[in-house]
Amino acid sequence: MKKNNLDETEIEHLLKEMPSFKDSRSRDEIYQAVKKAEGGKKSKTWGYPALAAIAAVLILALITPSIFNSFKQPGYENSASDMAVEESAESGSAQKKFGDIQDKSFDAGSAGVDEAENHTEQSSMLNAAAVEKINVYEEDLQQYDVFTFGLAAPDAFAVPVSVLVKKQESDDWLGKFEEVSGEIPETAWGFNEYLPLPGSFIKDEETNELVYTVSKEEQENLSSGSEDLLYDSISMSLETSVFEKIRLKTPEGSVPTFSHLGEISEIKKPVDSNNGYYKYTLENGEVYLVPGEETYETIEDALGAMKTSPGSFYEPVIAKDIEISLTAEGSNLTVSFNEGLTLEDTLESRLLIEGILMSAKEFDFKAVLFDNIESPQMKDFDFSRPVPVPVGPNKKVLN
């Protein structure tokens, strides 16, 4: 049988060309004819239905192969495939949207978990930092040289920082001091840029004194706070130096006069300054021990003052409910906790112990025995024997 590969347009055209069947009789004529047929003998009317059935069979015979073949044509297959893809895409899109919602919900949950983990990690980092000694001690000097600097805090006062650098066999303390002062990453550590100072240091070979030539800028354009910062920064630099004082002079060789501090000829190494120590926190979260501005007659007064904040920038390092008794024997100080003290190796515990040690150093004690501590062993500290006072405050290692 010959295959007729007709497309849909040709089939539609074919159907339109078929003759139309019309009845030209009026309604009355048709009604009368029906009445007459009902009244007489029924005629055999099988002919018309038969003809209609034969015509339908012929039409189906012509159409069926074309329709069947059209299903096999690539265009239809692609169309069907496209429809399936579109349906799949729509379904996939809906699933993707739902998946996205789930992902977002999961991401939000994950963000919460991550935030909690980050918080825990930060706490762990804080505790990890807490088990390291805050200050510099004698054992550090076995492999490091130490230089103390007064770094400029954002709150416009000097923070003493003891910088450790690899030990070198050199007698040129001043040359190394100036080199280190230019390498300190002040802003990375959370401080303002301040060093090196605009003036210049020299060593007077005749008198073996350290001399600082004050620049005109330092004399003329400083506020009272800036003058205090300069004075304290120079003073703190002497703490771990081989010099006992720094002589000041102008470029012309005269004694400098400051707008607020007046005439200053020299700055001495801070010895027996009798300060208490407090907690100071920078904006980056790093914590330092800083001396207060008040001086005290006795170590009892200084430690008692360390239970309260002396200003908005400082925090106490000794809790108000901690009662202590002090006993001095020569250069050793015994600190007894009256009700017993359980110490965990945390930052707050470190600030308590090392703050007391720094204050004891201010009063010229060499070692402190801590008594009645229920956990007598803290990493790097053995409380069963006197603990040596620090060499300098706030250890930083410069690689």
C-alpha positions in Angstrom: 0.0 0.0 0.0 1.4 3.4 -0.9 2.2 5.5 2.0 0.8 9.0 2.0 3.1 11.2 3.9 0.7 14.1 4.5 1.3 16.7 7.1 -1.4 18.3 9.2 -1.8 21.3 6.8 -2.5 19.0 3.8 -5.0 16.9 5.7 -6.9 20.0 6.8 -6.9 21.2 3.2 -8.2 17.8 2.0 -11.1 17.8 4.5 -12.1 21.3 3.4 -12.4 20.1 -0.3 -14.8 17.3 0.5 -18.4 18.0 -0.7 -20.9 19.3 1.8 -24.2 17.6 2.3 -27.3 19.9 2.5 -31.0 19.4 2.7 -32.8 22.1 0.7 -36.3 21.2 2.0 -38.2 23.5 4.3 -39.1 22.6 7.8 -42.8 22.0 6.8 -41.9 19.7 3.9 -39.6 17.7 6.2 -42.4 17.5 8.9 -45.0 16.3 6.3 -42.6 13.8 4.9 -41.9 12.4 8.4 -45.7 12.2 9.1 -46.3 10.5 5.8 -43.6 8.0 6.5 -44.9 7.2 9.9 -48.4 6.6 8.4 -47.3 4.3 5.7 -45.1 1.3 5.4 -41.6 1.9 6.6 -39.1 2.0 3.8 -35.7 0.5 3.9 -33.4 3.3 5.1 -30.1 1.4 5.4 -28.6 2.9 2.3 -27.7 6.3 3.7 -26.1 5.0 7.0 -24.2 2.5 5.0 -22.9 5.2 2.6 -21.9 7.3 5.5 -20.0 4.5 7.2 -18.2 3.7 3.9 -17.2 7.3 3.5 -15.9 7.4 7.1 -13.8 4.3 6.5 -12.3 5.8 3.3 -11.4 9.0 5.2 -9.8 7.1 8.0 -7.9 5.0 5.5 -6.4 8.2 4.0 -5.7 10.0 7.3 -4.4 7.2 9.5 -1.1 6.5 7.6 -0.3 10.3 7.5 -1.0 10.7 11.2 1.0 7.6 12.0 4.0 8.8 9.9 3.8 12.2 11.4 4.5 10.7 14.8 7.7 9.2 13.4 8.9 12.5 11.9 11.9 14.1 13.7 10.1 17.3 14.1 7.4 15.7 16.2 9.9 13.7 18.2 11.8 16.9 19.0 8.6 18.7 19.8 7.5 15.9 22.1 11.0 15.8 23.6 10.9 19.5 24.0 7.6 19.2 25.8 9.0 16.6 28.1 12.0 18.7 28.7 9.9 21.7 29.4 7.7 19.7 31.8 10.8 18.3 33.4 12.4 21.8 33.5 9.3 23.2 35.1 9.2 20.3 37.6 13.0 20.7 38.1 12.6 24.5 38.5 10.0 24.0 41.1 12.2 21.4 42.8 15.1 23.8 42.5 13.1 26.6 44.0 12.1 24.4 46.9 15.7 23.2 47.1 16.9 26.8 47.2 14.5 27.5 50.0 15.8 24.5 51.8 19.4 25.5 51.1 18.7 29.0 52.4 17.1 27.6 55.5 20.0 25.3 55.8 22.4 28.1 55.2 20.7 30.2 57.8 20.9 27.3 60.2 24.5 26.7 59.2 25.2 30.4 59.7 23.9 30.1 63.2 25.9 27.0 63.8 29.0 28.7 62.2 28.5 31.8 64.3 28.3 29.7 67.4 31.3 27.7 66.3 33.1 31.0 65.6 32.2 32.3 69.0 33.4 29.1 70.6 36.5 29.3 68.5 37.1 32.9 69.5 36.5 31.8 73.2 39.0 29.0 72.7 41.5 31.4 71.2 41.0 33.7 74.1 41.6 30.8 76.5 44.6 29.7 74.5 46.0 33.2 74.7 45.2 33.2 78.4 47.5 30.3 79.1 50.5 32.3 77.8 52.3 34.6 80.2 51.2 38.2 79.7 54.6 39.7 80.8 58.2 39.2 80.1 60.2 37.1 82.6 63.8 36.3 83.2 63.7 32.9 81.3 62.6 34.8 78.1 66.0 36.6 78.1 67.8 33.3 77.3 66.9 33.6 73.7 65.6 37.1 73.3 66.6 40.7 73.8 63.9 42.9 75.3 63.1 46.5 74.5 60.2 48.4 76.2 58.2 51.0 74.3 55.4 53.3 75.3 53.0 52.7 72.4 50.2 55.3 71.7 46.8 53.9 72.6 43.7 55.2 70.7 42.7 56.8 74.0 45.8 59.1 73.9 48.0 57.6 76.6 51.1 55.4 76.5 50.8 51.6 77.0 54.1 49.9 78.1 54.9 47.0 75.7 58.0 44.8 76.0 59.1 43.7 72.6 61.2 40.6 72.3 63.7 40.1 69.4 66.2 37.4 68.7 69.2 37.8 70.8 72.3 39.3 69.1 75.8 39.7 70.3 76.1 43.5 70.2 76.8 46.3 72.6 75.0 48.8 70.5 71.8 49.0 72.5 70.8 52.3 71.0 71.2 51.2 67.4 69.1 48.1 68.1 66.5 50.1 70.0 66.0 52.5 67.0 65.9 49.6 64.6 63.2 47.8 66.5 61.2 51.0 67.0 60.9 51.4 63.3 59.7 47.8 62.8 56.9 47.7 65.3 53.6 47.1 63.5 51.7 49.6 65.7 48.4 49.6 63.8 48.4 45.9 63.4 48.7 45.6 67.1 45.8 48.0 67.6 47.8 51.2 68.5 48.1 54.5 66.7 51.2 55.2 64.6 53.6 57.1 66.8 57.1 55.6 66.5 59.8 56.4 65.7 59.7 59.7 67.6 60.3 62.8 65.5 63.3 63.8 67.6 66.7 61.9 67.7 68.6 59.8 70.2 72.3 59.9 70.6 74.7 58.5 73.2 77.0 61.0 74.8 80.3 59.1 74.9 81.9 61.4 77.4 79.1 61.1 80.1 77.8 57.7 78.9 74.3 59.3 78.9 71.5 58.9 76.5 70.4 62.2 75.0 67.2 63.0 73.2 67.1 66.1 70.9 63.5 67.4 71.0 62.2 68.7 67.7 60.5 72.0 67.3 57.3 70.3 66.4 57.3 68.4 69.7 57.8 71.7 71.6 55.3 73.9 69.8 52.4 71.8 68.5 51.7 69.5 71.4 48.6 69.5 73.5 48.8 68.7 77.2 47.8 65.1 76.5 50.4 64.8 73.7 53.1 66.1 76.0 52.2 63.5 78.6 52.3 60.8 75.9 55.8 61.9 74.8 57.1 62.1 78.4 55.6 58.6 79.3 56.8 57.0 76.0 60.4 58.2 76.6 60.2 57.2 80.3 58.9 53.7 79.5 61.7 53.1 76.9 64.2 53.3 79.8 62.5 50.4 81.8 64.5 47.6 80.2 67.5 49.7 79.0 71.0 50.0 80.3 70.5 53.7 81.0 69.1 55.3 84.1 67.9 58.5 82.6 67.6 60.5 79.3 68.8 64.0 79.0 66.7 66.3 76.8 67.9 69.2 74.7 66.9 71.4 71.8 68.7 71.4 68.5 70.5 74.5 69.8 71.7 72.7 72.9 69.4 74.4 75.4 66.9 72.8 77.8 63.6 72.4 76.1 60.5 74.1 77.3 57.0 72.6 76.7 53.8 74.6 76.5 52.1 72.6 79.3 54.8 70.7 81.2 57.3 73.6 81.2 61.0 73.2 81.2 62.3 69.5 81.3 66.0 68.8 81.4 65.8 65.0 81.9 63.6 62.0 82.3 64.6 59.3 84.7 64.0 55.5 84.6 60.7 54.7 86.4 62.0 53.1 89.6 59.8 52.4 92.6 56.9 54.4 91.0 54.5 52.6 93.4 51.6 52.2 90.9 48.7 49.7 90.8 48.1 47.8 87.5 44.8 47.5 85.6 43.3 45.8 82.6 43.1 47.8 79.4 41.4 46.5 76.3 42.1 47.8 72.8 39.4 48.0 70.1 40.8 44.8 68.5 40.1 42.9 71.7 43.7 42.6 72.8 44.3 43.0 76.6 47.2 44.8 78.3 48.2 45.5 81.9 48.7 49.2 82.4 49.9 51.2 85.4 47.5 53.6 87.0 48.3 57.3 87.4 48.1 57.3 91.2 51.1 56.4 93.4 50.7 54.7 96.8 52.6 54.7 100.0 52.2 50.9 100.5 51.7 47.8 98.5 48.5 47.2 100.5 47.1 50.4 99.3 48.0 49.7 95.7 46.5 46.2 95.7 43.4 47.6 97.4 43.0 50.2 94.7 43.3 47.5 92.0 39.8 46.3 93.0 38.1 49.3 91.5 38.5 51.2 88.2 40.5 54.4 88.4 39.0 55.7 85.1 36.8 54.9 82.2 39.6 53.2 80.2 40.7 50.9 83.0 39.2 47.7 84.5 40.1 46.2 87.9 42.0 43.0 87.9 41.2 42.0 91.6 37.6 41.1 92.3 36.0 43.0 95.2 35.1 39.8 97.1 38.7 38.6 97.2 40.3 39.3 100.5 44.1 39.1 100.8 46.7 39.5 103.5 50.3 40.7 102.8 53.5 39.8 104.5 56.9 41.3 103.5 60.2 39.6 104.2 63.0 41.5 102.7 62.6 41.5 98.9 59.9 38.8 99.0 56.2 39.4 99.4 53.7 36.8 100.5 50.1 37.3 99.2 47.6 35.1 101.2 44.1 34.6 99.9 42.0 34.5 103.2 39.2 32.3 102.0 41.2 30.2 99.6 41.2 30.7 95.8 40.6 28.2 93.1 42.3 29.4 89.9 41.6 28.2 86.4 44.1 28.9 83.7 42.1 31.8 82.1 42.8 35.3 81.0 41.1 36.8 84.1 43.3 34.6 86.4 46.4 35.6 84.5 45.5 39.3 84.9 45.0 38.8 88.7 48.3 37.0 89.2 50.4 39.0 86.8 48.9 42.3 87.8 49.9 41.6 91.4 53.4 40.7 90.3 53.8 43.9 88.3 52.6 46.0 91.2 55.0 44.2 93.5 57.8 45.0 91.1 56.8 48.7 91.4 57.5 48.5 95.2 60.9 46.9 94.5 59.9 43.3 95.5 61.8 40.5 93.7 59.4 37.6 94.2 55.9 36.9 95.4 54.7 33.8 97.2 51.0 33.1 96.6 49.4 31.3 99.6 46.1 29.5 100.0 45.5 28.8 96.3 43.6 25.6 95.9 44.8 24.9 92.4 48.6 25.5 93.0 49.7 24.7 89.5 49.0 27.0 86.5 50.9 26.6 83.3 54.3 28.3 83.5 53.7 29.2 87.2 54.5 27.1 90.2 52.7 28.6 93.2 54.3 26.2 95.7 57.3 28.5 95.7 57.9 32.3 95.3 57.2 33.6 91.7 59.8 36.0 90.4 58.4 39.4 89.3 58.4 40.2 85.6 61.2 41.9 83.7 58.7 44.0 81.8 55.0 44.3 81.1 53.0 43.1 78.1 55.1 40.7 76.0 55.2 40.9 72.3 57.5 38.9 70.0 58.8 40.6 66.9 59.9 38.2 64.3 
